[in-house]
Amino acid sequence: MSTGAIIAIVVIVVIIIAAAVFMLPQMREKKRLRERERELEHRRHEVANEHREEAQASQHQAQQAEQRARIAEQEANRERAEAQLHEERASLHEQGLADHELVEDHEREHFAGTSAVRDGDGDGYADDTRHDADGHDTLGQRDDRTDRDLPTDRDDLDRDARTRRGDEVAGTRPSRRL
């Protein structure tokens, strides 16, 4: 090999080494920056996922709270309706229109002649509050039952009166007797 070729090779090797010495720190720095960017991106995803999980948990809790609020509102409405029912019953009792609820079957004779036990036809038995002495109900309609359809003894009369009274107040809870 000629001396010129050896010098050229040495110069090229020195240039490559010098370039490597100057470029190596820059390459290391770029590598560190890429690693930091990856780490930062990883942290971003972790934090974003944590926030999403918290948001979902908060939404779930909010839905449960809304459901509890709806239930509480329904319970409040039910309580108001029940209070109104009791108020109406109190009004009936104050007006004497529900005295029949205050008297048990075995007490009817004791309260005979009072507003709790009506005997308008004078037969000694409590009248059915829906019918007058002529067989007309309180709405003015004729009772079309024949004599054989009518109750014959006191137990039948009481049962018939209770059944009809029960039909009038269907759907309400029985009140407590005083």
C-alpha positions, 0 to 999 in steps of 0.5 A: 500500500502506498503511503498516501493510501495509509494516510487517507485511511488514518485521516478517515478513521480519525474523522470517524472517531472525532464524529463519533466522539462529538455525535455520541453525547448527542445521541445519548441525549436524544435517547434519554429524551425519547425515554423521558417522553415515553415515561411521560406518555405512560404517566399521562395514560395512567392519570387519564385512566384514574380520572376516568375511573373516578368519573365512572365511580362518581357517575355511579354514585350520582345515579344511586343518589338520584334513585334514593332521591326518587324513592324518598320523593315517592315515600314522601308522596305516600306519606302525604296521601296517607296523611290526607286519608287520615284527615278525611277519616277524621273529618268523617268521624267529626261529622258523625258519618263514620260512627258505624266503624266505632262499634263492634258487631257484639256492641250493636245492641248496646249502641242501638238507636244511636247514629252508630247503629241505624234502625229507621224502619223500627224492626230492631235491626240496624239498617243498611246505610245504603238503602232507605225504608222503601228499598231505595239506595241513597243515590235514589235507585231502587233495590231490585232484590226480591224477598228471598234475596234479602237477608233473613236473620240478624247475622245475615243483616250484619254481614250484608251491611258490612259487605256493602260498607266494605264496597263503599270504602274499597281500597282503603285500609281499615281504621283503628277503632277508638 
